[in-house]
Amino acid sequence: MDLTRDEREVLDGSRGEIPRKLLLTMVRFGEAMDAERLVPVEGPGHLVIPESKPGVGARTEFLESLVDAGVRAALPFTADPATILNETLSDLTDDQRKRLARAYPTEVRYREALTKLGLRDAGGLTCTPWFEEVANRPSYGQIVAWAESSAVVYANSVIGARTHRNPGILDLISNVVGKTPLAGLLTDEGRRASWLVEVEAAGPINGQVLGYIVGREVGAGIPWLTGLADMLEGGEHPASGKFLRDFGTNASVGGGVGLFHVEGVTVEAKRYGRRLIRDDARRLTIDEGQIESVGASLRADRPVEELRPNKVLLGCPHLTYDQLCAWTDAVEGELARAGRDRLAVETVFVAAPDVVSRFRAEHPGFATLAVAGGHVGSFCLEAFMQDPILAPACVVTNSNKLRYYSRNVYMLDDEALLRVMVTGGTEGAAAASTTGPSGTSSGSHA
Amino acid sequence: MPRLQGRAVIGGEVAAPAAVSRVGFNPFASFCDQFDGGIDAAVCGDPQNTELFGEPLTGRIVLAPFCVGSTSAGPCWERIAELGLAPAGLLLPGEVDPLTAGGLILADVWLDTAIVCVDRLGPELLDRVETGDELRVGRDGVVTW
């Protein structure tokens, strides 16, 4: 790899041991990817290591050693959702709180160190940093160093920014060093499609299901999808953004997709057309029957009466402001129809702190939801379900990502979720609730 | 003696028995139950990996077509190395992915724990090696057994 004179001096150790090891990490990362050289990071980062839990976050001592060495990111970064330590879930027992505190003994020090290294503020703790309320949205073509699979694939594919799928800790190191290897997804050639995926389906398509299928098939490849432009109206359909978020998240869950192109829809596909498809691209056809059968296999394999869920979790990845509003309106309507004023099953909606702040300030449903026993928070549902201290016995959701990474989590469509929230799901379907508020029910592309 | 030549991503010499997965190896799913330590050896805890689920991985050389999983791979590899529970090595037929490379480099640079990794060994790797085969990996990326 070509190194500048300045970089060679740092690697010689003349600027200190911490700067040497930080740069050495980036150089070796670049060598593993056959990078030509390191290039500057041009925009704020997004990190996947917000919490101190061993194996999930960085080592607290490591962060503090960087602080002591005077290291700091030039641009403030955002990071994935915070731990549940400061949330006020109604059914969290004192015993659970004590055990949690023991599981995160260095959390305060960790957050302090991360802040000193450049964490923007608590409002930036979300897996959806590009939402307008959070406003960490890179520009087209901008080189950034992001982690969090769902954020990386959105930034690359929909925004057209350029970032590796950085592993946790490397995300921080890239941003404090201010450099990232020029290779793979940062290069024009590395962004060309290695798979041509023809989607043959007449009806609306569920983005989660299609993304999951594509991810399973292409692994870490770059798919170019055809057959979706009409449904998404060239990206102008109001539901297009959600479809692309769902697709990307699940393509990264099912495989390791960091970039996808949708013909006539995504930004680089529109700009460059089929020149972006490699000559040796492999071909794949996905039809309606396959989408339907895989979709069915992801949904709960037994009726709600048998599951008897004790929690409904929504927001993996974090909900948009509009989704929060739509769910609240739907819950209010369903409560009224059922003649109830309290939710039958504890229901948790999670969104970025800045989105929740806006929701609290602007939407009257926030108060209604609180009175009805709903909870609006900003923690990570995946981390919540993976924590043995917290994980409830049976959870229902509409997120395939949450289902995939957790145990005891079952997928339902939105109408069924609404019934579970309001009645426990053991009463018949309310006739009026035919359309789910988030649009992730099977058959919808909203 | 069978021999394959690859690229040493994390160089080192190691001799250990193979643990072969013919599906993608997910480090986070394999190790996340064992981050608290207090055990002598890590076993594969990924129920979706039917070949390796329940197999001890500490000190063995893992072979897989590729690695899968989320960007949490970095802290995961580092933690399992910090606990002294890491595999001795990882062999891949194709290119190492950035998540795996980054995690292994973190362990090497910051914990001085080399989990030897050789990639670009070719597709025959997984056809020719079985779980339990005694492998020897050279600093130059040569694998023999």
Chai-1 contact restraints between the chains, C-beta under 6 A:
chainA,res_idxA,chainB,res_idxB,connection_type,confidence,min_distance_angstrom,max_distance_angstrom,comment,restraint_id
A,K21,B,V109,contact,1.0,0.0,6.0,A-B,restraint_1
A,L24,B,V109,contact,1.0,0.0,6.0,A-B,restraint_2
A,T25,B,I105,contact,1.0,0.0,6.0,A-B,restraint_3
A,T25,B,V109,contact,1.0,0.0,6.0,A-B,restraint_4
A,R28,B,I105,contact,1.0,0.0,6.0,A-B,restraint_5
A,F29,B,G102,contact,1.0,0.0,6.0,A-B,restraint_6
A,F29,B,I105,contact,1.0,0.0,6.0,A-B,restraint_7
A,A32,B,V9,contact,1.0,0.0,6.0,A-B,restraint_8
A,A32,B,V96,contact,1.0,0.0,6.0,A-B,restraint_9
A,A32,B,A101,contact,1.0,0.0,6.0,A-B,restraint_10
A,V48,B,T71,contact,1.0,0.0,6.0,A-B,restraint_11
A,P54,B,F35,contact,1.0,0.0,6.0,A-B,restraint_12
A,P54,B,R79,contact,1.0,0.0,6.0,A-B,restraint_13
A,G55,B,F35,contact,1.0,0.0,6.0,A-B,restraint_14
A,G55,B,P75,contact,1.0,0.0,6.0,A-B,restraint_15
A,G55,B,C76,contact,1.0,0.0,6.0,A-B,restraint_16
A,G55,B,R79,contact,1.0,0.0,6.0,A-B,restraint_17
A,V56,B,P75,contact,1.0,0.0,6.0,A-B,restraint_18
A,G57,B,P75,contact,1.0,0.0,6.0,A-B,restraint_19
A,A147,B,T71,contact,1.0,0.0,6.0,A-B,restraint_20
A,E148,B,T71,contact,1.0,0.0,6.0,A-B,restraint_21
A,S149,B,S70,contact,1.0,0.0,6.0,A-B,restraint_22
A,S149,B,T71,contact,1.0,0.0,6.0,A-B,restraint_23
A,H164,B,P98,contact,1.0,0.0,6.0,A-B,restraint_24
A,R165,B,P98,contact,1.0,0.0,6.0,A-B,restraint_25
A,P167,B,T71,contact,1.0,0.0,6.0,A-B,restraint_26
A,P167,B,A73,contact,1.0,0.0,6.0,A-B,restraint_27
A,P167,B,G74,contact,1.0,0.0,6.0,A-B,restraint_28
A,P167,B,L99,contact,1.0,0.0,6.0,A-B,restraint_29
A,P167,B,G102,contact,1.0,0.0,6.0,A-B,restraint_30
A,P167,B,G103,contact,1.0,0.0,6.0,A-B,restraint_31
A,G168,B,T71,contact,1.0,0.0,6.0,A-B,restraint_32
A,G168,B,S72,contact,1.0,0.0,6.0,A-B,restraint_33
A,G168,B,G74,contact,1.0,0.0,6.0,A-B,restraint_34
A,G168,B,P75,contact,1.0,0.0,6.0,A-B,restraint_35
A,I169,B,G74,contact,1.0,0.0,6.0,A-B,restraint_36
A,I169,B,P75,contact,1.0,0.0,6.0,A-B,restraint_37
A,I169,B,L106,contact,1.0,0.0,6.0,A-B,restraint_38
A,L170,B,G74,contact,1.0,0.0,6.0,A-B,restraint_39
A,L170,B,G102,contact,1.0,0.0,6.0,A-B,restraint_40
A,A220,B,D97,contact,1.0,0.0,6.0,A-B,restraint_41
A,G256,B,V68,contact,1.0,0.0,6.0,A-B,restraint_42
